[in-house]
């Protein structure tokens, strides 16, 4: 008896086959540790994220500091997972089945794939198709899915072209957006992107620059010796150790948080209050310069 893809979807959601990821599969512990400290395709958009004035965004800075901590500790970073994100992850198998039923393509799910030329860089495509294709799956909110249906997909270009860069023999990537809550004719959206050599070249140049910045920070940390704060420190101020150890590396995450607060403050006075609260922090000079650059006008 032939099974429709809707019936297959019901089976896919069955607890009996809702198994933990296999070793090396996306989401598995092995997969998480394979990615530790590496620049990954899912974050290439952050690597290429600069403000209109040409300076790096808070997202780019935060990601660099996140990777510094990962390289020092050897542990994957923890990320907040919202209800919508969790739902999207749960729908990935259903989205893949819907794509296979719609296109007739058989999808093979790979693990993490290192970039062939750039060290500590790679990506995890959501699936390989034949010998020359791949897919990128998303199960977003209904509003985002409908916007994609109406206006096409552009936001995930760095991730898709990045995964193509990591797989030189692959020539195209189908972007797949899926929402089973909508009427049948709107549930699945597929848009094909072909390899863009010019864009990939710019992307790879940006990644190499980002990696050099990471390497500079790692060298600086390896050469930094523990120091004690001077006795003249403000009464009540806690002592700090420069980030010469994995534990002290958290200072960099604090700095990234302060920079983000200053950058997104509602006005100059609010930003000044944030700056004043970290006057005794080891990174005060750097965030002070960021404050001046952001609010001097």
Buried (B, 14 or more C-beta within 10 A) or exposed (E): EEEEBEEBBEEBBEEEEEEEBEEEBBEBEEBBEBBBBBBBBBBBBBBBBEEEEEEBBBBBBBBBBBBBBBBBBEEBBEEEEEEEEEEBEEBBBBBBBBBBBEBEBEBEBBBBBBBEEBEBBBBBBBBBBEEEBBBBBBBBEEEBBBBBBEEEBEEBBBBBBBBBBBBEEBBBBBBBBBBBEBEEEEBBBBBEBEBBEEBBEEBBEBBBEBBEBBEEBBEEBEEBEEEEBEEEEEEEEEEBBBBBBBEBBBBBBBBBBBBBBBBEBEEBEBBBEBBEEBEBBBBBEEBBEBBEEBBEE
